[in-house]
Amino acid sequence: MTTAQPGSQWKGIVLSGGKGTRLYPVTRVCSKQLLPVYDKPMVYYPISTLMWGGIRDIMIISTSEDMPHFKELLKDGSQLGIRFSYAIQPEPKGIAQAFLVGEEFIGSSSACLILGDNLFHGDASFLRRALQEESGGTIFGYAVSNPSRYGVVEFDKSGKAVSIEEKPKRPKSHFAVPGLYCYDNRVIERAKALKPSERDELEITDLNKAYLKSGELRVEVLGRGMAWLDTGTPESLLEAGSFVGTIERRQGIKIGCPEEAAFRMGYIDARQLMRLAGEAGNSSYGQYLLSIAKEETGGLIEDRG
């Protein structure tokens, strides 16, 4: 198991608010982030990403209507050896608003924000490297075929980021900025200094520009070994489910499994994992957790008590 915890001094935020209007009507009575992506709730994927990075203190931001469901699903996090906190987003006013909603939670720590509809798969070392930085901000670049849908980062010939634009009609590169952002504690005061955009929102791109202007923004390009998907439309949700299902069936592993992340990172032991497997019943999910516990203990644990 991994013992180093590079993200231990960081607070994680999963932004799971909004109306999910692009997925209407399935989001009329259910938060987008509680919809299934193949075999687990969407929110499991960003939570697992933070956990693999070493973050154990995580706040879920959502609406007052959906919050009871998140609390019922995730509880206080102690079953995973972590801690969940919860905060209401009164109304969606932009991604950067998360740092104002979570100001008290962040306290004097650095903060890593991930969008609740973003899915990452691959070696988590890219996030662990970002969480080792003590100042400034780190965002990521990912090559896409349709950059106009996203924030786009432009690089000079030396590979240094020189500009960031939000959903440009004529993108200056094909590198989109995924919904994962790491900032030092000054993110709170910088978020407070932002002016609402024409959409009346506090734009995460404007926050990134503030760090870029001061020379404190790092941009790490995610290579071929990483997969990033967002799940905000019916088409992308279907694609994400198909991707996860294909990988899981072919490789015999699970993507976005918080229980496995907790065990592999040393947050819980085999007994605790066995207990979580028991709570999952005879589902394939429970059988997977059971197989991990038995594999790591050489089959010495035979029950789920």
N, C-alpha and C positions, 0 to 999 in steps of 0.2 A: 504493500500500500504506500501511497504517497504521504510523506510526513511534512514536507515543506508547504507552507501556506502563504504564498506570495500576496494573496488578497486579504489577509487577515485584518489589515488596517483600513480596509475599504468598506463602504456601505454600498449595497446593491439596490437598485430600484427597477421594478418591472412596471412599465406604464401600460395599463390594461383598461383604459377608459374609452371614451368615444362611443359613438352610436353604431359603428359598423354598418353604415348605410349602404356601402357597396355590396354587402352580402344580404341585403333585404330580400325576402322576408324572414330568413332563418334567424336573424338577429333581433326580431321584434320582441321576443321574450327571453332571449339568452345572450349573454355577452359573447362577442366574437371569440375572445380568448378562452372561453369554456367549450367551444365547439371542438369536435374530435379531429385530430390530424392522424389518420390511420387508426392507431389503437390507444391513444391517450389524449387528454385535453391539451389544447394548443399551448396553454400557459406552462405546461411541464417543460417545454423545450427551452424557452428563455431562462427559466429557473435553473435547469440543469446546466446551461452554459455558464451562468454565474458560479454555480457550485464547483464545476470543473476548473474554474479560474481560481478558486480558493476563497470565495466570498461566502460567509456564513450568516451574515446579518442582512436580511432582504426585506424591503418594503414593497407591498403590492398597492398600486394606486388604481382605483377604479371608481365607478359611479355608486351612489347610495343604493340604487336598485339592485346592482349586481354584487355588491360587497358581501352580503350574507352567504352567497353561493361560494365565493372564493374562500371565505373563512371555514365553511363546512368542508370544502375539498382539501384545504391545505393545513388547517388547524394552526397551532402556534409554531410548528416546525421542529419541536423537540423530538418527534419521532424520527427525524432525519438528522438529528444532531446539529440543527441550525436554528435560527430564530426568524419568524415571520412577523412583520408589523403591517398595519393596514392604514390607508389614508384615503379620504374621499376627494375626488376631483370635482369641485362644484359644477363646472362646465368646461368642455374642452377648449382651451385657449392656447394650444400649441404644445409641442414636445418639450420645449424649454421650461414650460410652466411646472413640470415635474420637480424641478429643483426648488421652486418656491413652496410647493405643496409639501415637499419632503425636507424643508429647511431644518426643522427641529430634529428629525430623524438623522440627518447627515451630521449635525453637530460640528465637530472640529475635524471630521474625517474627510477623506477623498471619496468621490462618488462615481459609480459605474452605472449608467442607465442603459437598459435594453428594452426595446419595444416588445410588447406582449405578443405580437404576431410575426416575430422574426425567428427563423430557425437556422441554426448553424450546425454543421456536422464536419468533424475532422479533429485534428490534433489541437488541443486547447492551449498549447504553448504560446500562441499568438496573444491570447488574452493575459496569460500569466506574465509575459514580458511587459505588457502595458501596465499591469498592476504593480510592477516593480519601480515604476517612475514615481518620483516624489513631488514633482512640480509640473505645471503645464497640463496639456491635454493630449489625448491620443484618440484618433479615429481611424477608420479602416477604409481601404479602397478595394472594390471588387469589380472585375470586368463583366459587363453585361452587354447584351445586344440592343437594349432599348433604354439608354441612359436618360432620356428625356422624362422618364417617369420618376426620377430620383434626384437627390442632391448629387451633384457631379463635381469631382475634384480634378483640377488640372495640374500637371507636373511640368517642370522645366526639363531640359536635357540631362541635368544631373540627378533627376528623380526627386527633386524637392517640390513640395506642394506650393503653388503660387496663387491659386484661386479656388473658390468654391461657389457654385451657383445652384439655386434651388429650381429643379425641373426646367432647365433651359430649353428653349425651342431649338437652339443650335448648340449642342454640347461641345465643349472644347476637348473632351476626352471620352472614352467609353468606360471610365471607372466611376461606379456609383458608390455612395457612402451608405453602408448598411446601418441598421438601427441599433448600433452598439457604440456607446460613447463613454470615455474615461476622462475624468477631470480632477484637478486638485480642488482644495476647499474653496478657492476663490470663485468657483463656479456659481456660488450663491449670489455674491455681490454682482457678478457679471450678468447673471440672469435678471437680477433686479434692475440693472441698467438698460436692459433691452427695451426698445420701443415696439409696440404692436405693429405688425405688417399691414398691408392692404387687406389681408384676410382677418384682421383684428386678432392675430395670434402672435405669441412669442416664438419666433422661428429658431429651430435648432441650428439652421445654417448661419443665422446671424451670430449666434453664440460661438460657433466654430470660427467665423470670420474674426471675431474679437480676439480669440486665441492666436489665429494666424497672423493678424496685424501686429501683435506684440511679439511675434517670433517664438511662441510657446506651443505651437500645435505640431504634433507628430502625426504622420499618416503612414500606416503600414499597409502595404498591398498584400491581400490574401491571395495566395497562389493556387495552383491546380489541385492541391491536396485538400482544399477547403470547399465546402458547399454552403451557399447562403440562399435561403428562400424567404420571401415574405408571403403572407397568406391572406391578403386583404381583399381579394376578389374571388368569385366562384372558381375561375380558371386556375388561379395560383393556389387556391386551397386544394383543389383536386390534384394538381401537379405535386404539391408537397406530400399529400397522402400517398400518392403512387410512388414517389421517391423513397419515403420512409418504408413503405411496405416492401419494395424491391430490395433495399439494403438489408432489412431485418430478416426477410425470408432467405436471402442468398447467403448472408454472413452469419446468421444465427446470433446476432447481437441486437440490442435495442438502442434506438436513438432517443434522446430526451427522457431518460429514466432517472428521476431524482433519487430513488432508492439505491440504484447502482452507483450513482455519483457519490452519494453519502458514504457508501461502503468502501469504494475504491479510494476515496480521499481520506479515509480513516475517521470519519465523523461518527460512524456507528460500527458495531462489531457484528460478527456472524449471527449471534443470537438475536440481536435486534433486527437484522435483515430477515431472519427466519420468521420473526413475529410479523413483520410487514408482509411477507409472502403469505402467511396464514390469513391475514386480513383481505388479501386479494382473492381468496378462495381457490377454486379449481380452474381459474382463467389461465390463458396462456401467459398472461403477465405475471401472475403468481407463480406459475411453474418456472418461469425464467428466473425470478428472484430466488426461488428455492434451489435451482441448479447452480447459481453463483455461490450461494452459501455453502452448498455441499462440496463444490469444486474447490473452494478456497480452504476448506477444513478437511479435505481428504475423505469426505463422506462420514466424518465422525458425528455430525449433527443429523439425526434421523427424524426429529420431530419438529413441530412448529410452535412449541410452547415457550 
